[in-house]
Amino acid sequence: MPSLAESQSAVRHAVVTGDVTAIAPFLVGGRRSEARLEIHRRHYVASLATTLLGRFPATAWLVGDGFLAEAARQFVQEQRPTSPCLAEYGQDFPQFLATRSLEARVPYLRSFAELDWALGFVSVAIDHPSIAAGVLASVEPGVLPDVRLTLQSGVRYLQADWPVDELINLYLTESAPDRLAFDPDEVRLEVRGTRGEFHMQRLEPGSFVFREQTRAEQSIGIAAERALEADGRFSPAQALAALFADGLVVEVTR
């Protein structure tokens, strides 16, 4: 007799994959017990797909509800949640969309969906008390390059080969023109939000790399080096001061 944990795992496997081999002996009552289990499987797929669609409203506006709904159902069947928090489910959906046939006609689909995801993610974040730059006054100059900064949770960085921020602004403002000239143009975006609000801004290459690397928990020194590789005119001192001035730093680790 399987344990409770084993039985629960077997039922989960059957609902997620459709393979009822392990639990078939325990499906009793009526003539079509497996068909009744299929009801739960369809509900599982439909619920996750609905959750996923709710995270990409602008993308549905761009490509149509029908296309996105079908893509969501396929995604759910191929990529199951790995966390009990459904708010985190769907981060890989933009990459999945890039494998769909529509990508050839909408080459900016993945980047647009990534921005859509980022806006939804940061808009429900909570701002933490920020730290002033004066906290670095007690850090010895020789140690400063090894210092790591923790940024606000509601900030994301996105680089795209198309001006997807302009396109998503059309969705947000409901001001789509009759005709839109949309050409490739590399953009580096900072997306920040909290408690239902968000805003975007474009960054210069050096500032973008510095902030992105800092958010990835690289030290100030490494982040500055990589920013200088991207832009020889980059000023580490100015970029560091701006990071504090924008209220993005919440913790300093020496």
Rosetta silent file (secondary structure, phi, psi, omega in degrees, C-alpha in Angstrom):
SEQUENCE: MPSLAESQSAVRHAVVTGDVTAIAPFLVGGRRSEARLEIHRRHYVASLATTLLGRFPATAWLVGDGFLAEAARQFVQEQRPTSPCLAEYGQDFPQFLATRSLEARVPYLRSFAELDWALGFVSVAIDHPSIAAGVLASVEPGVLPDVRLTLQSGVRYLQADWPVDELINLYLTESAPDRLAFDPDEVRLEVRGTRGEFHMQRLEPGSFVFREQTRAEQSIGIAAERALEADGRFSPAQALAALFADGLVVEVTR
SCORE:     score description
SCORE:     0.000 S_00000001
   1 L     0.000  123.541 -179.470    0.000    0.000    0.000 S_00000001
   2 L   -67.987  152.594  177.018    1.592    3.341   -1.007 S_00000001
   3 L   -72.290  170.630  179.003    2.073    6.034    1.615 S_00000001
   4 H   -60.875  -43.490 -179.338    0.007    9.226    1.607 S_00000001
   5 H   -62.635  -40.927  179.204    2.909   11.179    0.136 S_00000001
   6 H   -65.729  -39.732  178.892    3.375    8.609   -2.628 S_00000001
   7 H   -65.327  -43.010  179.519   -0.345    8.650   -3.420 S_00000001
   8 H   -63.411  -41.279  179.193   -0.389   12.449   -3.596 S_00000001
   9 H   -64.001  -39.068 -179.984    2.653   12.439   -5.868 S_00000001
  10 H   -67.125  -39.938  178.850    1.022    9.860   -8.159 S_00000001
  11 H   -66.141  -42.812  177.641   -2.198   11.882   -8.398 S_00000001
  12 H   -59.039  -45.264 -179.910   -0.219   15.025   -9.195 S_00000001
  13 H   -59.657  -41.522 -178.886    1.672   13.188  -11.912 S_00000001
  14 H   -66.502  -41.408 -178.880   -1.589   11.933  -13.430 S_00000001
  15 H   -69.001  -40.732 -175.632   -3.202   15.382  -13.410 S_00000001
  16 H   -76.025  -41.408 -173.802   -0.146   17.144  -14.819 S_00000001
  17 H  -102.551  -21.057 -176.127    0.903   14.621  -17.465 S_00000001
  18 L    88.277   -3.514  179.200   -2.268   12.663  -18.178 S_00000001
  19 L   -86.781  108.210 -175.702   -0.497    9.371  -17.384 S_00000001
  20 L  -100.145   10.939 -175.208   -2.825    7.505  -15.001 S_00000001
  21 L   -52.975  -46.472 -174.334   -0.874    4.221  -14.957 S_00000001
  22 L   -69.153  -28.192 -175.977    0.242    4.554  -11.335 S_00000001
  23 L  -110.049    0.388 -178.413   -3.204    5.390   -9.950 S_00000001
  24 H   -53.042  -42.347 -179.346   -5.451    3.384  -12.296 S_00000001
  25 H   -63.042  -19.628 -176.050   -6.008    0.586   -9.727 S_00000001
  26 H  -100.415   -0.967  177.638   -7.325    3.139   -7.250 S_00000001
  27 L   -86.323  102.775 -174.849   -9.786    4.846   -9.589 S_00000001
  28 L  -122.712  162.491  177.189  -13.055    3.274   -8.560 S_00000001
  29 L    95.042  119.421  178.653  -16.730    4.023   -8.944 S_00000001
  30 L    79.339  177.810 -177.256  -18.667    4.234  -12.185 S_00000001
  31 L   -96.178  -14.840 -176.423  -17.649    2.989  -15.588 S_00000001
  32 L  -132.454   59.083 -177.794  -15.436    5.918  -16.649 S_00000001
  33 H   -63.763  -35.238  179.292  -13.389    6.882  -13.614 S_00000001
  34 H   -65.609  -33.521  178.380  -10.432    7.941  -15.793 S_00000001
  35 H   -66.533  -34.667  178.750  -12.700   10.342  -17.676 S_00000001
  36 H   -67.675  -36.178  176.662  -13.650   11.980  -14.388 S_00000001
  37 H   -65.441  -33.271  179.899   -9.968   12.491  -13.607 S_00000001
  38 H   -62.996  -27.640  175.870   -9.580   14.127  -17.008 S_00000001
  39 H   -60.379  -43.612  179.661  -11.992   16.823  -15.824 S_00000001
  40 H   -67.512  -36.347  179.002   -9.466   17.785  -13.158 S_00000001
  41 H   -65.094  -43.724  178.684   -6.656   17.732  -15.716 S_00000001
  42 H   -63.873  -38.365  178.156   -8.529   20.093  -18.039 S_00000001
  43 H   -65.167  -38.824  178.166   -9.268   22.377  -15.096 S_00000001
  44 H   -59.855  -48.883 -179.098   -5.555   22.341  -14.172 S_00000001
  45 H   -64.926  -45.305 -176.984   -4.518   23.391  -17.678 S_00000001
  46 H   -64.877  -39.553 -178.455   -7.283   25.986  -18.012 S_00000001
  47 H   -66.074  -44.162  179.415   -6.543   27.560  -14.619 S_00000001
  48 H   -67.992  -38.897  179.020   -2.835   27.930  -15.287 S_00000001
  49 H   -63.670  -40.495  178.236   -3.441   29.236  -18.806 S_00000001
  50 H   -64.287  -42.066  176.765   -5.865   31.845  -17.443 S_00000001
  51 H   -60.486  -42.976 -179.261   -3.321   32.885  -14.814 S_00000001
  52 H   -63.611  -45.285 -179.073   -0.663   33.165  -17.507 S_00000001
  53 H   -62.335  -33.550  179.040   -2.836   35.279  -19.796 S_00000001
  54 H   -66.713  -18.636  179.969   -3.517   37.658  -16.932 S_00000001
  55 L   -89.368   -8.704 -176.236    0.208   38.365  -16.700 S_00000001
  56 L  -131.512   56.842 -177.964    0.523   39.398  -20.360 S_00000001
  57 H   -65.247  -38.605 -179.448   -2.354   41.790  -21.165 S_00000001
  58 H   -69.235  -35.006  179.262   -0.322   43.983  -23.516 S_00000001
  59 H   -66.980  -37.302  175.609    0.951   40.955  -25.411 S_00000001
  60 H   -63.401  -38.165  176.601   -2.635   39.794  -25.959 S_00000001
  61 H   -62.381  -37.018 -175.888   -3.385   43.271  -27.333 S_00000001
  62 H   -74.499  -46.032 -171.384   -0.442   42.957  -29.713 S_00000001
  63 H  -109.434   -8.380  179.605   -0.972   39.457  -31.136 S_00000001
  64 L   100.879  143.950 -177.785   -4.618   38.728  -30.353 S_00000001
  65 H   -62.443  -40.242 -175.961   -6.357   36.741  -27.627 S_00000001
  66 H   -62.988  -48.857  179.706   -6.718   33.587  -29.720 S_00000001
  67 H   -61.115  -45.691 -175.708   -3.044   33.197  -30.571 S_00000001
  68 H   -69.201  -36.636  179.674   -1.905   33.932  -27.033 S_00000001
  69 H   -63.777  -42.841  178.218   -4.483   31.631  -25.442 S_00000001
  70 H   -65.824  -41.248  177.464   -3.360   28.693  -27.571 S_00000001
  71 H   -63.042  -38.339  179.220    0.288   29.462  -26.835 S_00000001
  72 H   -64.406  -42.256  178.790   -0.520   29.611  -23.109 S_00000001
  73 H   -63.353  -40.889  178.165   -2.183   26.183  -23.195 S_00000001
  74 H   -66.495  -39.986  179.277    0.832   24.689  -24.954 S_00000001
  75 H   -62.052  -44.329 -179.399    3.200   26.355  -22.492 S_00000001
  76 H   -60.487  -40.013 -178.255    1.286   24.952  -19.511 S_00000001
  77 H   -72.761  -27.269 -177.688    1.469   21.443  -20.917 S_00000001
  78 H   -96.802  -28.514 -176.580    5.194   21.678  -21.647 S_00000001
  79 L  -130.572  105.542 -176.809    6.441   23.728  -18.707 S_00000001
  80 L   -85.010  157.242  177.374    4.933   23.065  -15.327 S_00000001
  81 L   -61.182  138.815  177.407    5.156   25.422  -12.329 S_00000001
  82 L  -109.594    1.145 -179.654    8.286   24.886  -10.253 S_00000001
  83 L  -136.055  145.547  177.547    7.179   27.123   -7.385 S_00000001
  84 L   -68.444  -12.384 -179.754    4.017   27.171   -5.258 S_00000001
  85 L   -90.805  107.295 -177.616    3.782   30.920   -5.929 S_00000001
  86 H   -68.815  -16.808  177.791    1.814   31.369   -9.158 S_00000001
  87 H   -64.141  -21.205 -179.627    2.890   35.011   -9.311 S_00000001
  88 H   -92.881   -8.211 -176.320    6.276   33.714  -10.453 S_00000001
  89 L   -78.101  131.319  177.112    4.846   31.425  -13.125 S_00000001
  90 L   112.984    1.836 -178.449    5.346   32.559  -16.696 S_00000001
  91 L   -62.196  -30.530 -179.520    8.766   34.192  -16.600 S_00000001
  92 L   -91.008    2.165 -178.526    9.879   31.900  -19.435 S_00000001
  93 H   -62.886  -40.985  177.568    6.731   32.489  -21.490 S_00000001
  94 H   -57.506  -41.582  177.779    8.293   35.272  -23.649 S_00000001
  95 H   -64.652  -37.886  177.451   11.090   32.907  -24.681 S_00000001
  96 H   -62.983  -41.218  179.606    8.476   30.251  -25.448 S_00000001
  97 H   -61.288  -30.981 -178.612    6.587   32.721  -27.641 S_00000001
  98 L   -66.680  -13.869  178.441    9.770   33.277  -29.643 S_00000001
  99 L   -93.266   -4.288 -178.969    9.487   29.673  -30.866 S_00000001
 100 L   -80.875  159.511 -176.540    5.990   30.188  -32.275 S_00000001
 101 H   -62.539  -26.519 -177.525    5.388   30.752  -35.981 S_00000001
 102 H   -68.261  -19.595 -176.779    4.261   34.362  -35.394 S_00000001
 103 H   -58.890  -32.687 -179.301    7.793   35.335  -34.344 S_00000001
 104 H   -63.837  -33.632 -179.313    8.873   35.555  -37.994 S_00000001
 105 L   -92.438  -19.338  178.804    6.283   38.288  -38.617 S_00000001
 106 L  -126.967   76.584 -173.336    6.653   39.945  -35.208 S_00000001
 107 L   -65.826  -14.006  179.041   10.413   39.824  -34.507 S_00000001
 108 L   -98.629   12.038 -175.469   10.029   41.976  -31.407 S_00000001
 109 H   -60.115  -47.371 -178.369    7.457   39.652  -29.823 S_00000001
 110 H   -61.200  -47.957 -178.734    9.794   38.196  -27.216 S_00000001
 111 H   -62.761  -39.320  179.285   11.150   41.594  -26.115 S_00000001
 112 H   -64.448  -43.694  179.502    7.660   43.065  -25.967 S_00000001
 113 H   -66.714  -35.622  176.960    6.408   40.150  -23.856 S_00000001
 114 H   -63.915  -39.520  177.362    9.442   40.451  -21.554 S_00000001
 115 H   -68.332  -40.145  176.865    8.605   44.116  -20.987 S_00000001
 116 H   -57.669  -46.814  178.546    4.958   43.200  -20.422 S_00000001
 117 H   -62.109  -45.336 -177.340    6.041   40.661  -17.779 S_00000001
 118 H   -62.373  -41.644  179.633    8.429   43.122  -16.134 S_00000001
 119 H   -62.734  -42.717  178.603    5.770   45.835  -15.827 S_00000001
 120 H   -65.971  -37.287 -177.952    3.361   43.430  -14.188 S_00000001
 121 H   -68.611  -48.603 -175.653    6.041   42.123  -11.838 S_00000001
 122 H   -72.968  -25.238 -176.395    7.341   45.466  -10.613 S_00000001
 123 H   -68.465  -18.018  178.767    3.885   47.005  -10.270 S_00000001
 124 L  -105.983    7.955  179.221    3.083   44.695   -7.343 S_00000001
 125 L   -75.379  166.049  178.782    6.456   45.146   -5.645 S_00000001
 126 L  -119.444  125.198  177.722    6.885   46.933   -2.345 S_00000001
 127 L   -69.811  139.159  175.222    9.429   49.726   -1.951 S_00000001
 128 L  -105.707  157.714  178.693   11.830   49.364    0.949 S_00000001
 129 L   -56.540  128.778 -178.681   13.462   52.273    2.802 S_00000001
 130 L   -86.700  162.867 -178.280   16.370   53.480    0.679 S_00000001
 131 L  -109.757  140.038  178.488   19.857   54.292    1.930 S_00000001
 132 L   -80.106  156.164 -177.794   21.649   57.600    1.370 S_00000001
 133 H   -62.884  -20.766 -179.302   25.055   57.726   -0.298 S_00000001
 134 H   -59.215  -19.011 -179.714   26.563   58.962    2.958 S_00000001
 135 H   -63.830  -21.201 -179.381   26.688   55.378    4.182 S_00000001
 136 H   -82.298   -7.485 -178.019   29.736   54.902    1.952 S_00000001
 137 H   -61.988  -29.381 -177.904   31.674   57.602    3.817 S_00000001
 138 H   -87.923   -0.994 -179.514   32.870   55.043    6.349 S_00000001
 139 L   -90.353  127.613  179.166   34.108   52.659    3.656 S_00000001
 140 L   -65.314  140.638 -177.651   37.844   52.818    2.959 S_00000001
 141 L   -52.610  -37.046 -178.895   38.627   53.718   -0.680 S_00000001
 142 L   -71.308  -18.857 -178.395   40.547   50.486   -1.181 S_00000001
 143 L   -94.580  -23.758 -173.893   37.572   48.436   -0.033 S_00000001
 144 H   -51.960  -42.424 -178.978   34.893   50.294   -1.996 S_00000001
 145 H   -60.401  -22.130 -178.647   35.298   48.283   -5.240 S_00000001
 146 H   -90.775   -4.966 -179.160   34.422   45.099   -3.327 S_00000001
 147 L   -70.978  142.385  176.122   31.218   46.514   -1.840 S_00000001
 148 E  -115.526  141.647 -179.762   27.908   45.050   -3.068 S_00000001
 149 E  -113.472  139.258  174.023   24.636   46.946   -3.204 S_00000001
 150 E  -101.831  126.623 -177.594   21.140   45.503   -2.931 S_00000001
 151 E   -96.725  166.665  176.343   18.576   47.338   -5.039 S_00000001
 152 L   -53.576  143.722 -178.451   14.826   47.728   -4.652 S_00000001
 153 L   -68.492  -25.569 -176.738   12.941   44.524   -5.529 S_00000001
 154 L   -92.189   46.932  177.108   10.674   46.411   -7.915 S_00000001
 155 E  -137.590  136.269  179.882   13.286   47.250  -10.533 S_00000001
 156 E  -137.507  155.023 -179.817   14.158   45.349  -13.701 S_00000001
 157 E  -125.554  133.473 -173.938   16.475   45.967  -16.637 S_00000001
 158 E  -138.458  128.130  175.526   15.683   45.024  -20.211 S_00000001
 159 E  -111.286  133.434 -177.327   17.689   45.427  -23.420 S_00000001
 160 E  -139.590  153.471  178.385   15.881   45.112  -26.755 S_00000001
 161 L   -87.745   -0.155  179.442   16.651   45.554  -30.438 S_00000001
 162 L  -131.557  151.564  179.192   13.310   47.296  -30.974 S_00000001
 163 L   -76.407   66.078 -175.273   11.734   50.332  -29.238 S_00000001
 164 H   -67.102  -20.508  177.083    9.224   48.175  -27.403 S_00000001
 165 H   -66.454  -36.500  177.161    8.727   50.870  -24.777 S_00000001
 166 H   -65.601  -40.842 -177.984    7.136   53.091  -27.435 S_00000001
 167 H   -67.406  -41.908 -177.992    4.862   50.271  -28.516 S_00000001
 168 H   -73.105  -24.711  174.691    3.729   49.385  -25.016 S_00000001
 169 H   -66.598  -32.770  175.831    3.025   53.064  -24.308 S_00000001
 170 H   -62.825  -40.026  177.706    0.511   52.968  -27.156 S_00000001
 171 H   -66.457  -44.026 -175.570   -1.224   50.111  -25.341 S_00000001
 172 H   -67.755  -34.393 -177.663   -1.126   51.866  -21.979 S_00000001
 173 H   -95.718   -3.537 -179.196   -2.471   55.149  -23.323 S_00000001
 174 L    52.815   44.645 -176.319   -4.947   53.548  -25.746 S_00000001
 175 L  -126.498   42.172 -178.810   -3.688   55.889  -28.435 S_00000001
 176 L   -63.710  127.891  179.799   -2.732   53.564  -31.282 S_00000001
 177 L   -75.753  167.023  178.035   -2.295   55.557  -34.516 S_00000001
 178 L   -64.824  -33.747  179.781   -3.841   54.531  -37.832 S_00000001
 179 L  -140.775  135.756 -177.210   -0.367   53.726  -39.137 S_00000001
 180 L  -126.206  124.118  173.066    2.811   53.068  -37.194 S_00000001
 181 L   -90.347  110.041 -173.611    6.352   53.111  -38.555 S_00000001
 182 L  -122.621  106.047 -174.950    8.166   50.694  -36.276 S_00000001
 183 L  -117.268  156.032  178.086   11.837   50.147  -37.060 S_00000001
 184 L   -56.248  138.988  178.757   14.685   48.404  -35.215 S_00000001
 185 L  -165.828  112.877 -175.396   16.330   50.608  -32.587 S_00000001
 186 L   -66.379  129.370  178.964   18.345   49.270  -29.661 S_00000001
 187 E  -130.317  148.925  177.372   16.980   50.414  -26.305 S_00000001
 188 E  -124.683  116.128 -169.454   18.102   49.809  -22.722 S_00000001
 189 E  -114.996  140.713  166.603   15.294   50.151  -20.240 S_00000001
 190 E  -107.443  125.104  179.999   14.966   50.502  -16.500 S_00000001
 191 E  -115.677  121.854 -177.273   11.512   49.461  -15.312 S_00000001
 192 E  -132.070  139.998 -179.470   10.571   50.412  -11.772 S_00000001
 193 E  -156.293  167.919  176.487    7.315   50.038   -9.905 S_00000001
 194 E  -168.824  138.005  172.432    5.582   49.674   -6.573 S_00000001
 195 L    49.300   50.155  174.741    2.043   49.205   -5.289 S_00000001
 196 L    87.826   -1.072  179.903    0.239   49.244   -8.627 S_00000001
 197 E  -121.120  156.619  177.358    2.344   51.943  -10.276 S_00000001
 198 E  -158.563  163.092  172.413    5.346   51.776  -12.568 S_00000001
 199 E  -150.970  158.002  179.847    7.468   53.855  -14.923 S_00000001
 200 E  -121.640  150.378  170.746   10.097   53.224  -17.585 S_00000001
 201 E  -148.290  147.182  176.260   13.160   55.151  -18.607 S_00000001
 202 E   -85.265  144.776 -179.958   15.867   54.627  -21.192 S_00000001
 203 L  -120.401  153.268  172.288   19.456   54.450  -20.007 S_00000001
 204 L   -70.781  156.148 -175.685   22.794   55.056  -21.684 S_00000001
 205 H   -51.316  -47.477 -178.221   24.849   51.888  -22.304 S_00000001
 206 H   -64.051  -46.616  179.718   27.249   52.414  -19.401 S_00000001
 207 H   -62.827  -38.973  179.520   24.557   53.286  -16.860 S_00000001
 208 H   -62.298  -49.441 -178.611   22.446   50.354  -17.999 S_00000001
 209 H   -63.275  -41.771 -179.220   25.262   47.837  -17.579 S_00000001
 210 H   -61.095  -46.360 -178.715   26.282   49.297  -14.213 S_00000001
 211 H   -71.341  -39.320  179.090   22.761   49.092  -12.807 S_00000001
 212 H   -63.519  -44.128  179.916   22.033   45.702  -14.326 S_00000001
 213 H   -68.270  -36.211  176.943   25.253   44.243  -12.933 S_00000001
 214 H   -64.348  -43.918  177.211   24.633   45.826   -9.547 S_00000001
 215 H   -62.517  -30.301  178.657   21.174   44.301   -9.410 S_00000001
 216 L   -80.192   11.354  174.782   22.789   40.947  -10.273 S_00000001
 217 L    69.814   27.021  170.801   24.780   41.335   -7.020 S_00000001
 218 L   -79.412  155.044  178.783   28.104   42.071   -8.652 S_00000001
 219 E   -68.426  162.315  178.752   30.497   44.266   -6.668 S_00000001
 220 H   -58.140  -40.473 -178.450   30.753   47.980   -7.425 S_00000001
 221 H   -64.165  -46.501 -179.546   34.176   47.415   -8.959 S_00000001
 222 H   -66.908  -42.821  179.192   33.093   44.650  -11.338 S_00000001
 223 H   -59.943  -40.476  179.810   29.918   46.508  -12.314 S_00000001
 224 H   -68.354  -40.479  179.124   31.983   49.623  -13.107 S_00000001
 225 H   -60.797  -44.894 -178.806   34.529   47.661  -15.141 S_00000001
 226 H   -70.030  -31.940  176.253   31.833   46.090  -17.288 S_00000001
 227 H   -67.541  -39.200  178.551   30.104   49.440  -17.719 S_00000001
 228 H   -67.216  -31.315  175.946   33.361   50.987  -18.930 S_00000001
 229 H   -66.094  -33.592 -179.852   33.718   48.150  -21.443 S_00000001
 230 H   -79.999  -29.133 -176.697   30.291   49.076  -22.809 S_00000001
 231 L  -152.707  109.688 -178.008   30.944   52.834  -22.824 S_00000001
 232 L   -64.633  -16.818  179.998   34.376   54.415  -22.445 S_00000001
 233 L   -88.815   -0.949 -176.745   32.766   57.699  -21.368 S_00000001
 234 L   -62.579  137.228  178.497   31.088   56.084  -18.370 S_00000001
 235 L  -111.218  105.955 -179.461   31.718   57.771  -15.020 S_00000001
 236 H   -56.612  -41.295 -177.725   31.614   55.307  -12.089 S_00000001
 237 H   -63.215  -45.142  179.973   31.396   58.100   -9.492 S_00000001
 238 H   -66.460  -40.061 -178.774   28.423   59.773  -11.178 S_00000001
 239 H   -66.481  -39.134  179.530   26.659   56.464  -11.764 S_00000001
 240 H   -66.539  -43.385  178.751   27.094   55.423   -8.142 S_00000001
 241 H   -63.025  -40.092 -179.276   25.776   58.763   -6.875 S_00000001
 242 H   -65.932  -33.753  179.795   22.781   58.551   -9.230 S_00000001
 243 H   -62.503  -42.204  177.706   21.940   55.067   -7.959 S_00000001
 244 H   -72.361  -41.718 -178.123   21.595   56.413   -4.416 S_00000001
 245 H   -61.748  -31.668  179.180   19.877   59.627   -5.537 S_00000001
 246 L   -81.367    1.681  177.265   17.194   57.590   -7.308 S_00000001
 247 L    70.260   28.564 -175.836   16.421   55.752   -4.072 S_00000001
 248 L   -92.031  -19.253 -175.540   17.346   52.361   -5.491 S_00000001
 249 E   -89.887  126.091 -179.764   19.828   51.203   -2.847 S_00000001
 250 E  -117.540  -11.988 -179.711   18.354   49.405    0.170 S_00000001
 251 E  -157.551  143.209  177.125   21.394   47.590    1.543 S_00000001
 252 E  -120.822  124.880 -179.399   25.177   47.849    1.463 S_00000001
 253 E  -115.602  123.037 -178.082   27.272   44.717    2.001 S_00000001
 254 L   -95.939    0.000    0.000   30.974   45.047    2.677 S_00000001
